[in-house]
Amino acid sequence: MTVRSVIRHADRTVGPDREPGAPGPVYEAECTTCRESSEAAERPTPPEDWAR
């Protein structure tokens, strides 16, 4: 068996949409053990509290 790697570079940036009227980010947390998840929120605090 031969192992090959392909590495490609692209000029990309991931970030928030800054257009007027664009929605803000949505925060949510998920347990990696049982897959239960928090409610989605516009602030990071509720999902962080759920995770604790």
DSSP file (Angstrom, degrees, kcal/mol; ACC not computed):
  #  RESIDUE AA STRUCTURE BP1 BP2  ACC     N-H-->O    O-->H-N    N-H-->O    O-->H-N    TCO  KAPPA ALPHA  PHI   PSI    X-CA   Y-CA   Z-CA
    1    1 A M              0   0    0      0, 0.0     2,-0.5     0, 0.0     0, 0.0   0.000 360.0 360.0 360.0 133.6    0.0    0.0    0.0
    2    2 A T        -     0   0    0      2,-0.0     2,-0.5     0, 0.0     0, 0.0  -0.898 360.0-146.2-106.2 133.0    1.3    3.4   -0.9
    3    3 A V        -     0   0    0     -2,-0.5     2,-0.4     2,-0.0     0, 0.0  -0.862  19.9-176.1 -99.4 128.4    0.4    6.5    1.2
    4    4 A R        -     0   0    0     -2,-0.5     2,-0.4     2,-0.0    -2,-0.0  -0.942  10.8-156.3-124.1 146.4    0.0    9.7   -0.7
    5    5 A S        -     0   0    0     -2,-0.4     2,-0.5     2,-0.0    -2,-0.0  -0.959   1.4-163.7-120.4 140.3   -0.7   13.2    0.5
    6    6 A V        -     0   0    0     -2,-0.4     2,-0.5     2,-0.0    -2,-0.0  -0.987   8.2-174.6-122.6 121.9   -2.2   16.1   -1.4
    7    7 A I        -     0   0    0     -2,-0.5     2,-0.4     2,-0.0    -2,-0.0  -0.971   3.4-178.8-119.2 124.8   -1.8   19.6   -0.1
    8    8 A R        -     0   0    0     -2,-0.5     2,-0.4     2,-0.0    -2,-0.0  -0.956  13.0-150.2-123.2 142.6   -3.5   22.5   -1.7
    9    9 A H        +     0   0    0     -2,-0.4     2,-0.3     2,-0.0    -2,-0.0  -0.898  17.1 175.6-112.0 140.9   -3.4   26.1   -0.8
   10   10 A A        -     0   0    0     -2,-0.4     2,-1.1     2,-0.1    -2,-0.0  -0.997  35.5-118.9-142.8 145.1   -6.2   28.6   -1.3
   11   11 A D        +     0   0    0     -2,-0.3     2,-0.3     2,-0.0    -2,-0.0  -0.739  58.9 140.2 -85.0 100.2   -6.6   32.2   -0.4
   12   12 A R        -     0   0    0     -2,-1.1     2,-0.4     2,-0.0    -2,-0.1  -0.989  34.0-164.6-142.7 148.7   -9.7   32.1    1.8
   13   13 A T        -     0   0    0     -2,-0.3     2,-0.5     2,-0.0    -2,-0.0  -0.997  10.0-151.9-134.4 130.5  -10.9   33.7    5.0
   14   14 A V        +     0   0    0     -2,-0.4    -2,-0.0     0, 0.0     0, 0.0  -0.893  39.9 127.6-102.2 127.6  -13.8   32.6    7.1
   15   15 A G        -     0   0    0     -2,-0.5    -2,-0.0     0, 0.0     3,-0.0  -0.958  58.1 -58.9-164.1 177.4  -15.5   35.3    9.1
   16   16 A P        -     0   0    0      0, 0.0     2,-0.6     0, 0.0     8,-0.1  -0.314  54.4-105.7 -69.1 151.5  -18.8   36.9    9.9
   17   17 A D        -     0   0    0      6,-0.3     5,-0.1     1,-0.1     0, 0.0  -0.683  32.9-171.5 -75.9 119.5  -21.0   38.4    7.1
   18   18 A R        +     0   0    0     -2,-0.6    -1,-0.1     2,-0.1     3,-0.1   0.247  40.4 124.2-101.3  12.2  -20.6   42.2    7.5
   19   19 A E  S >  S-     0   0    0      1,-0.1     3,-2.0     2,-0.1     2,-0.1  -0.415  77.1 -89.1 -68.4 148.1  -23.3   43.2    5.0
   20   20 A P  T 3  S+     0   0    0      0, 0.0    -1,-0.1     0, 0.0    -2,-0.1  -0.362 114.3  15.4 -58.7 133.5  -26.0   45.5    6.4
   21   21 A G  T 3  S+     0   0    0      1,-0.3    -2,-0.1    -3,-0.1    -3,-0.1   0.434  89.2 144.5  83.1  -0.3  -28.9   43.4    7.8
   22   22 A A    <   -     0   0    0     -3,-2.0    -1,-0.3     1,-0.1     2,-0.0  -0.456  54.4-109.8 -70.6 142.7  -26.8   40.2    8.0
   23   23 A P        -     0   0    0      0, 0.0    -6,-0.3     0, 0.0    -1,-0.1  -0.356  31.6-118.9 -70.0 154.3  -27.6   37.9   11.0
   24   24 A G        -     0   0    0      1,-0.2    -6,-0.0    -8,-0.1     2,-0.0  -0.175  44.9 -67.7 -80.9-179.0  -25.0   37.6   13.7
   25   25 A P        -     0   0    0      0, 0.0     2,-0.4     0, 0.0    -1,-0.2  -0.300  43.2-139.2 -68.9 156.6  -23.3   34.3   14.8
   26   26 A V        -     0   0    0     -3,-0.1     2,-0.4     2,-0.0    16,-0.2  -0.973  13.7-152.0-118.2 132.6  -25.3   31.6   16.5
   27   27 A Y  B     +A   41   0A   0     14,-3.3    14,-2.2    -2,-0.4     2,-0.3  -0.851  22.8 158.0-108.7 140.5  -23.8   29.7   19.4
   28   28 A E        -     0   0    0     -2,-0.4     2,-0.3    12,-0.2    12,-0.1  -0.975  22.8-149.1-156.6 147.8  -24.6   26.1   20.4
   29   29 A A        -     0   0    0     -2,-0.3     9,-2.6    10,-0.2     2,-0.4  -0.927   9.2-165.7-122.3 148.3  -22.8   23.3   22.4
   30   30 A E  B     -B   37   0B   0     -2,-0.3     2,-0.4     7,-0.2     7,-0.2  -0.999  22.7-123.3-135.7 136.7  -23.1   19.6   21.9
   31   31 A C     >  -     0   0    0      5,-3.0     4,-1.2    -2,-0.4    20,-0.0  -0.621  13.6-152.4 -75.1 128.9  -22.0   16.7   24.2
   32   32 A T  T  4 S+     0   0    0     -2,-0.4    -1,-0.1     2,-0.1     0, 0.0   0.608  91.6  49.3 -79.3 -10.1  -19.5   14.4   22.4
   33   33 A T  T  4 S+     0   0    0      3,-0.1    -1,-0.1     1,-0.0    -2,-0.0   0.912 129.1  12.4 -90.7 -54.8  -20.6   11.5   24.6
   34   34 A C  T  4 S-     0   0    0      2,-0.1    -2,-0.1     0, 0.0     3,-0.1   0.495  91.2-128.7-105.8  -4.6  -24.4   11.5   24.5
   35   35 A R     <  +     0   0    0     -4,-1.2     2,-0.1     1,-0.2    -3,-0.1   0.588  56.5 146.8  67.0  12.4  -24.9   14.0   21.6
   36   36 A E        -     0   0    0     -6,-0.1    -5,-3.0     1,-0.0     2,-0.3  -0.505  31.3-159.0 -71.5 149.6  -27.4   16.0   23.7
   37   37 A S  B     -B   30   0B   0     -7,-0.2    -7,-0.2    -2,-0.1     3,-0.1  -0.929  14.8-115.8-136.6 159.3  -27.1   19.7   22.8
   38   38 A S        -     0   0    0     -9,-2.6     2,-0.2    -2,-0.3     3,-0.0  -0.258  45.6 -88.4 -77.9 171.0  -27.9   23.2   24.1
   39   39 A E        -     0   0    0      1,-0.1   -10,-0.2     7,-0.1     2,-0.2  -0.525  49.7-101.6 -74.3 151.2  -30.4   25.6   22.6
   40   40 A A        -     0   0    0     -2,-0.2     2,-0.3   -12,-0.1   -12,-0.2  -0.517  48.0-178.3 -72.4 143.8  -29.0   27.9   19.9
   41   41 A A  B     -A   27   0A   0    -14,-2.2   -14,-3.3    -2,-0.2    -3,-0.0  -0.971  39.6-132.4-144.2 156.4  -28.4   31.4   21.2
   42   42 A E  S    S+     0   0    0     -2,-0.3    -1,-0.1   -16,-0.2    -2,-0.0   0.548  97.7  54.6 -85.4  -8.5  -27.1   34.7   19.9
   43   43 A R  S    S-     0   0    0    -16,-0.1   -16,-0.2     1,-0.1    -2,-0.0  -0.931  81.8-132.2-121.6 149.0  -24.8   35.1   22.8
   44   44 A P  S  > S+     0   0    0      0, 0.0     4,-1.9     0, 0.0     5,-0.2   0.707  91.0  80.1 -73.8 -18.1  -22.1   32.5   23.9
   45   45 A T  H  > S+     0   0    0      1,-0.2     4,-2.7     2,-0.2     5,-0.2   0.907  86.4  52.4 -61.4 -48.8  -23.1   32.5   27.6
   46   46 A P  H  > S+     0   0    0      0, 0.0     4,-2.3     0, 0.0    -1,-0.2   0.925 113.0  43.7 -57.8 -46.1  -26.2   30.2   27.5
   47   47 A P  H  > S+     0   0    0      0, 0.0     4,-2.1     0, 0.0    -2,-0.2   0.883 113.9  51.9 -65.3 -34.6  -24.5   27.3   25.7
   48   48 A E  H  X S+     0   0    0     -4,-1.9     4,-1.5     2,-0.2    -3,-0.2   0.921 110.5  48.0 -65.6 -42.2  -21.4   27.7   27.9
   49   49 A D  H  < S+     0   0    0     -4,-2.7    -1,-0.2     1,-0.2     3,-0.1   0.904 110.5  52.1 -63.1 -41.6  -23.6   27.5   31.0
   50   50 A W  H  < S+     0   0    0     -4,-2.3    -1,-0.2    -5,-0.2    -2,-0.2   0.905 107.1  53.1 -60.2 -41.9  -25.4   24.4   29.6
   51   51 A A  H  <        0   0    0     -4,-2.1    -1,-0.2     1,-0.3    -2,-0.2   0.838 360.0 360.0 -65.7 -33.0  -22.0   22.7   29.0
   52   52 A R     <        0   0    0     -4,-1.5    -1,-0.3    -5,-0.1    -2,-0.2   0.505 360.0 360.0 -70.9 360.0  -20.9   23.3   32.6
